Amino acid sequence: AEVLITYATSYGGLRMPERSLEHSLRVAREFSDVLPIERQPALYSNIASALIELKRFEEADRFVRSGLEILGVRPDSRSRASLLANRVTILSRTASDDSEVVQLAEEAIALLGGDARHYIAVDLLLELGTSYEEQGRVDEALRYAEWALKAAAEIGLGHIMLATRKLLARIYERAGDFARSGAELREIVALLEGSLAESVQTEVRVALARQEAEFAMRDVERMREEKRQAEEANRAKTDFLASMSHEIRTPLNGILGVAAILGETQLDARQREYLNLIRISGDSLVGVIGSVLDISKIEAGKLDLERREFDFAAMCDDVAFGLALRIQEKGVGLVVSCPFDFPPCLVGDEGRLRQILLNLVGNAAKFTEKGEIAIVVSLVSSLERGVRVRVEVVDTGIGIAEDRQKAVFESYSQADDSTFRRFGGTGLGLTISKRLVVAMGGRIGLRSELGVGSTFWFEIDMERGEEKTPDVPRETVAGRTVALVGQTGRIGAYLEDFLIGLGLEVTTAETVEDVASRSDLVIMDHSSEAAGGIEALRTREERPHLPVILLDVPGNLKEHEGVVIPYTWTKLKPIRRRRLTKILAEIFAGRRPEDLTLRHEESPFRPMSVLVAEDNPINQLVIRHLLTGLTDRLDLVEDGAAAVAAAAANDYDLILMDCLMPVIDGYEATRQIRRQESDKGVRTPIVAITANSTEDDRAACLAAGMDDFVTKPITKRSIEESLQRALQRGRTESASWRD
């Protein structure tokens, strides 16, 4: 676009309006979506100038008005002066009243700072002289004509000098000064003789300009073709990777699913260790597939960022909670630190920010074998409508040598080969994170020291969302006293800061027996040996009715399954701020829990009748096992046509539909089921089972009429989350169908 604008301007200067107009209109036609709005007035001025030269004044005026409208909201004195000059020329050629011509010309000259040594100003001075001459105002006409002549001579505008000499000859003739009129005519003859010599040079310049323009156009076309070929290659690569993802995920789902079933049978220690290695290797392979697909989507330009309101701090808590078990199994602590006054609602792409944080925390977990990992959230700046958020992931891992730190954000890169051999991984997670942060207009970096640890950080600008009333008003918990038992180090410090931010008075103690008599609540870390553990809670004699919140990791709680602990709530680490605040409010409101019995959570679903359409026998076995306890009737079919027939003959609470099956695929089967249901006025929730995980695949599932989808390999958690979303959406859709 900029190349074409440059050549349009050059052709305009060479008095070749047709070629200038051709290039300018091509920019307006082909590049309007990428041309910055501040460049559009200059483009419209070029078009108007060419149209004026061609005496197409009405068309020229439309472009002038469009340019002035843009400048109404984006002031630019130079562009406005240029457009006003075009308007002056149009009016001087078409309007009978010259008063507006004079007014606009003087305004344009003022915008140029009164500097007549500018080609726009020289044109305007000539137009002013012409207008005054036509009105019979000889003195004003003479003043502006002489001014124009002097300025044109200073900057070498021969065609303006010629036109001005002609104007002066007419002015002197009108005034009766024939001697000076004759002198001007002699100057005109001299200028014309000089222009004959220049015309040859002009023709040469024109030929060279044409040749350069043709070369530039060839370069543009070549670059456009190279871009098209690169995009096609990227699309082919993305399609290939998506296909390979499907081919890998389907058998992988069978491997991991059967391994999960096997894990619930009687195994000795060695067998369980081998089975755990299968699970770890399978999970790693799933991560590799996801990372390769993500990087291919980014390279193919298929990355779309969402803008919606969400709770940023809660998102950080959820990420930490989801990774907690894997990290805490290594004996590494995990904590989230966020200012108490952090905005409760921001606008951005929650899913992509979650992905960035998962990559950074997952990377820290991989290289940290002792100590702790902290997610530290802060505000770099805060304005009325927006904030700059900084997130740091701090670990006490192996660290990175200074000369390798820049390379860690490159694709398929590790700190060094020995790191790859020891810890594994594709090196894509950090690359994806960097590209996502940059796509959001932010920046990312790290600080690290070998043997001490690393801090990966990113900063992004985010808009504030609508102010929301807190789930738990601060007044409901403020003023009470909380004793922290067994809370040490950075994790204990962050918890203490959060409680103080709520308005609580905080004390510390080593054991339950050491708690001060005036404490209203105890928060106890079971992992601390000094705290005394669950047995200390069961046998305490001092203040047995004092409420206690027990913080622990899932593995420890499972060891004590069936143990009854009076007056005790349990919360898994890391602590989620919103949930902790709610439980504090319940405790201080006087609610007493039922005596807590540590046990596995029960399924939130009532028994359902479910139809499963899946052609792979191994995956049928896995799905049947995953649905154990969720169904009172389970029907299995092996192709889409059988699924349509089964749905027509039976009333199911839910249908699980594989997308790629023989006879007819899951998409067409869903469409046929929806057509059948429209006659009955009912709508059964349908969840897609797919090995593909792109946004296009999700859109295809929803377009076919499915309510949600779960990606292979399927886990108990993923299928339950998907069922919950699908059932909720299904109830909403059914209600709208009945209405």
Helices and strands as residue ranges (DSSP letters): H 2-13, H 17-30, G 37-39, H 40-53, H 57-73, H 77-94, H 99-111, H 119-134, H 138-155, H 158-175, H 178-263, H 269-299, E 308-310, H 312-328, E 333-337, E 346-348, H 350-367, E 372-382, E 386-395, G 402-404, G 406-409, H 417-423, H 428-439, E 443-449, E 453-464, G 474-476, E 481-485, H 489-501, E 505-509, G 512-514, E 521-525, G 529-531, H 533-539, E 548-552, H 554-559, E 564-565, E 568-572, H 577-588, E 596-597, E 608-613, H 617-626, E 631-637, H 640-649, E 654-658, H 666-680, E 686-690, H 695-704, E 708-711, H 716-738
